């Protein structure tokens, strides 16, 4: 287990990486004895630095929800991170949202569903039925992931390990939500969640398609898992928070000039361009 002083030092490195838009080398390479718990402690220390700078927590994200991603990361459960207010981008209905590419290092886009809570969820024994009762609505969402810790080692080209991803706030850097169209808000209990799907277009070409069933069979399962996972830390999911349930498409790289359209059919379409 890494010392508190080292945890604070590594969190400060992440802070500088975000501010400078310059990725840093893998923590797992420099500290091969680090654990998953160390990764979460670093991520929490980084969030504390963000909050000290005036940022506010608006929710959470769940990642590595597919079995294939867990196998490739050599873990047997998802990971999670924190959503902050400056990460949120709102796409007006039937308009193209412009997102500054300079906000990110190496942005990639993932298609997800978000649960917006109306009541808190406190583990350790939260069920899917309790998740549905505590959810105000589900809504299409895009997660923008990034690499404050470089995705591939600059010397060996080895991919970063799960310890690095968790330290890096589970790679979260942004979230796109819709506004102004009731179609963006679906009743969680009346919606066939596993069959919610999306078509992701990049510059007019279909880049990815997927169904929410790819997220553990039902994205609500992940929300219950997260509420229970937070309990040992003395934390809970709060009313009003946004919880990203996990991606059901592969990450798609983005650069300045790219136009994305995420078409969720009856749940609406999110359009945004990196500029």
Beta strands, then each sheet from edge to edge (+ up, - down):
strand 1: 57-63
strand 2: 79-84
strand 3: 88-92
strand 4: 97-99
strand 5: 108-117
strand 6: 135-145
strand 7: 172-179
strand 8: 197-202
strand 9: 205-211
strand 10: 242-244
strand 11: 252-253
strand 12: 259-263
strand 13: 269-274
sheet 1: 2+ 1- 10- 5+ 6- 7+ 3+
sheet 2: 2+ 1- 10- 5+ 11-
sheet 3: 4+ 13+ 12- 8+ 9-
end
